[in-house]
Amino acid sequence: LQEMQPFKNSADILPKVRVMAQVDRAVFEKGMKAFVSYVQAYAKHECSLIFRMKDLDFSSLARGFALLRMPKMPELRGKHFSDFTPITLDTDSIPYKDKIREKQRQKMLEEQRQPDRK
């Protein structure tokens, strides 16, 4: 990782984090996991009069977490996000920068492609 200068505006950093997510699977997965956790916590909060799911701006939230695409989750089923533009990149092709993790991922993908031999 490189040392970064402080940003005056969060809008300055979001495109850079999104680029980082396109080249490192760990960043991509952490953003997705954080988004899913946030939405699930918001939905399950006890004070539903204040924290209403219908008032949550999912598109802005997804951009804030630098998501490349919306995750598949029950809370988002049936919703359309015209303000969010997913990238055309196949997210399954994003490698880990960590060579060991990428090697493990490739091995797991190869095992999934192979038919079951019993």
C-alpha atoms as a printed R data frame, in Angstrom:
    type eleno elety resid chain resno       x       y       z
1   ATOM     1    CA   LEU     A     1   0.000   0.000   0.000
2   ATOM     2    CA   GLN     A     2   1.053   3.540  -0.669
3   ATOM     3    CA   GLU     A     3   0.778   6.407   1.778
4   ATOM     4    CA   MET     A     4  -2.045   8.707   0.724
5   ATOM     5    CA   GLN     A     5  -2.472  12.403   1.388
6   ATOM     6    CA   PRO     A     6  -5.577  13.431   3.385
7   ATOM     7    CA   PHE     A     7  -8.598  14.318   1.275
8   ATOM     8    CA   LYS     A     8 -10.672  17.419   1.816
9   ATOM     9    CA   ASN     A     9 -13.792  15.846   0.361
10  ATOM    10    CA   SER     A    10 -14.918  12.201   0.489
11  ATOM    11    CA   ALA     A    11 -16.002  12.466  -3.159
12  ATOM    12    CA   ASP     A    12 -12.288  12.755  -4.015
13  ATOM    13    CA   ILE     A    13 -11.434   9.378  -2.519
14  ATOM    14    CA   LEU     A    14 -14.378   7.268  -3.701
15  ATOM    15    CA   PRO     A    15 -13.196   6.871  -7.329
16  ATOM    16    CA   LYS     A    16  -9.772   5.813  -6.061
17  ATOM    17    CA   VAL     A    17 -11.235   3.230  -3.690
18  ATOM    18    CA   ARG     A    18 -13.435   1.955  -6.505
19  ATOM    19    CA   VAL     A    19 -10.340   1.496  -8.691
20  ATOM    20    CA   MET     A    20  -8.655  -0.311  -5.799
21  ATOM    21    CA   ALA     A    21 -11.677  -2.654  -5.615
22  ATOM    22    CA   GLN     A    22 -11.325  -3.386  -9.347
23  ATOM    23    CA   VAL     A    23  -7.743  -4.595  -8.957
24  ATOM    24    CA   ASP     A    24  -7.817  -6.247  -5.501
25  ATOM    25    CA   ARG     A    25 -10.485  -8.783  -4.610
26  ATOM    26    CA   ALA     A    26  -9.909  -8.211  -0.864
27  ATOM    27    CA   VAL     A    27 -10.985  -4.548  -1.172
28  ATOM    28    CA   PHE     A    28 -13.977  -5.570  -3.329
29  ATOM    29    CA   GLU     A    29 -15.121  -8.201  -0.799
30  ATOM    30    CA   LYS     A    30 -14.634  -5.929   2.215
31  ATOM    31    CA   GLY     A    31 -16.796  -3.227   0.630
32  ATOM    32    CA   MET     A    32 -19.531  -5.755  -0.161
33  ATOM    33    CA   LYS     A    33 -19.405  -7.251   3.319
34  ATOM    34    CA   ALA     A    34 -19.533  -3.816   4.963
35  ATOM    35    CA   PHE     A    35 -22.507  -2.755   2.806
36  ATOM    36    CA   VAL     A    36 -24.430  -5.960   3.558
37  ATOM    37    CA   SER     A    37 -23.706  -5.653   7.289
38  ATOM    38    CA   TYR     A    38 -24.816  -2.013   7.311
39  ATOM    39    CA   VAL     A    39 -28.096  -2.713   5.510
40  ATOM    40    CA   GLN     A    40 -28.890  -5.756   7.666
41  ATOM    41    CA   ALA     A    41 -28.157  -3.859  10.885
42  ATOM    42    CA   TYR     A    42 -30.286  -0.955   9.673
43  ATOM    43    CA   ALA     A    43 -33.170  -3.300   8.822
44  ATOM    44    CA   LYS     A    44 -33.017  -5.118  12.178
45  ATOM    45    CA   HIS     A    45 -32.667  -2.017  14.346
46  ATOM    46    CA   GLU     A    46 -35.237  -1.867  17.150
47  ATOM    47    CA   CYS     A    47 -36.149   1.747  16.507
48  ATOM    48    CA   SER     A    48 -37.855   1.207  13.172
49  ATOM    49    CA   LEU     A    49 -39.769   4.478  13.436
50  ATOM    50    CA   ILE     A    50 -36.518   6.362  12.934
51  ATOM    51    CA   PHE     A    51 -34.565   3.824  10.860
52  ATOM    52    CA   ARG     A    52 -37.027   3.043   8.077
53  ATOM    53    CA   MET     A    53 -35.767   0.904   5.206
54  ATOM    54    CA   LYS     A    54 -37.952   2.702   2.681
55  ATOM    55    CA   ASP     A    55 -36.136   5.973   3.456
56  ATOM    56    CA   LEU     A    56 -32.647   4.541   2.963
57  ATOM    57    CA   ASP     A    57 -30.897   5.721  -0.215
58  ATOM    58    CA   PHE     A    58 -29.290   2.465  -1.359
59  ATOM    59    CA   SER     A    59 -27.636   4.017  -4.420
60  ATOM    60    CA   SER     A    60 -25.767   6.656  -2.423
61  ATOM    61    CA   LEU     A    61 -24.899   4.099   0.214
62  ATOM    62    CA   ALA     A    62 -23.480   1.735  -2.422
63  ATOM    63    CA   ARG     A    63 -21.400   4.546  -3.909
64  ATOM    64    CA   GLY     A    64 -20.173   5.399  -0.398
65  ATOM    65    CA   PHE     A    65 -18.960   1.830   0.077
66  ATOM    66    CA   ALA     A    66 -17.329   1.965  -3.402
67  ATOM    67    CA   LEU     A    67 -19.338  -1.023  -4.638
68  ATOM    68    CA   LEU     A    68 -18.818  -2.220  -8.184
69  ATOM    69    CA   ARG     A    69 -22.228  -3.919  -8.276
70  ATOM    70    CA   MET     A    70 -25.163  -4.329  -5.917
71  ATOM    71    CA   PRO     A    71 -25.041  -7.514  -3.829
72  ATOM    72    CA   LYS     A    72 -27.804 -10.087  -4.030
73  ATOM    73    CA   MET     A    73 -29.592  -9.917  -0.698
74  ATOM    74    CA   PRO     A    74 -33.215 -10.195   0.484
75  ATOM    75    CA   GLU     A    75 -33.409  -6.554   1.594
76  ATOM    76    CA   LEU     A    76 -32.759  -5.375  -1.982
77  ATOM    77    CA   ARG     A    77 -35.050  -7.831  -3.773
78  ATOM    78    CA   GLY     A    78 -37.453  -6.103  -6.137
79  ATOM    79    CA   LYS     A    79 -35.764  -2.707  -5.856
80  ATOM    80    CA   HIS     A    80 -34.315  -0.776  -8.801
81  ATOM    81    CA   PHE     A    81 -31.405   1.618  -8.458
82  ATOM    82    CA   SER     A    82 -31.385   4.101 -11.315
83  ATOM    83    CA   ASP     A    83 -28.795   6.306  -9.551
84  ATOM    84    CA   PHE     A    84 -26.270   3.447  -9.253
85  ATOM    85    CA   THR     A    85 -24.256   2.339 -12.278
86  ATOM    86    CA   PRO     A    86 -22.565  -1.050 -11.899
87  ATOM    87    CA   ILE     A    87 -19.322  -1.661 -13.770
88  ATOM    88    CA   THR     A    88 -19.219  -3.984 -16.771
89  ATOM    89    CA   LEU     A    89 -16.217  -5.887 -15.401
90  ATOM    90    CA   ASP     A    90 -16.810  -9.539 -14.492
91  ATOM    91    CA   THR     A    91 -16.281  -9.373 -10.734
92  ATOM    92    CA   ASP     A    92 -15.362 -13.070 -10.613
93  ATOM    93    CA   SER     A    93 -12.215 -12.204 -12.570
94  ATOM    94    CA   ILE     A    94 -10.899  -9.758  -9.941
95  ATOM    95    CA   PRO     A    95  -7.782 -11.353  -8.411
96  ATOM    96    CA   TYR     A    96  -6.411 -11.002  -4.898
97  ATOM    97    CA   LYS     A    97  -3.220  -8.966  -4.683
98  ATOM    98    CA   ASP     A    98  -2.040 -11.459  -2.065
99  ATOM    99    CA   LYS     A    99  -0.518 -14.261  -4.149
100 ATOM   100    CA   ILE     A   100  -1.279 -16.974  -1.560
101 ATOM   101    CA   ARG     A   101  -4.968 -16.069  -1.326
102 ATOM   102    CA   GLU     A   102  -5.229 -15.867  -5.112
103 ATOM   103    CA   LYS     A   103  -3.624 -19.278  -5.475
104 ATOM   104    CA   GLN     A   104  -6.145 -20.713  -2.979
105 ATOM   105    CA   ARG     A   105  -9.014 -19.051  -4.843
106 ATOM   106    CA   GLN     A   106  -7.847 -20.420  -8.187
107 ATOM   107    CA   LYS     A   107  -7.542 -23.902  -6.679
108 ATOM   108    CA   MET     A   108 -11.074 -23.653  -5.265
109 ATOM   109    CA   LEU     A   109 -12.444 -22.429  -8.621
110 ATOM   110    CA   GLU     A   110 -10.761 -25.329 -10.394
111 ATOM   111    CA   GLU     A   111 -12.305 -27.799  -7.936
112 ATOM   112    CA   GLN     A   112 -15.738 -26.288  -8.553
113 ATOM   113    CA   ARG     A   113 -15.318 -26.613 -12.331
114 ATOM   114    CA   GLN     A   114 -14.377 -30.293 -12.104
115 ATOM   115    CA   PRO     A   115 -17.295 -32.738 -12.093
116 ATOM   116    CA   ASP     A   116 -17.746 -34.687  -8.870
117 ATOM   117    CA   ARG     A   117 -15.711 -37.849  -8.944
118 ATOM   118    CA   LYS     A   118 -17.108 -40.409  -6.543
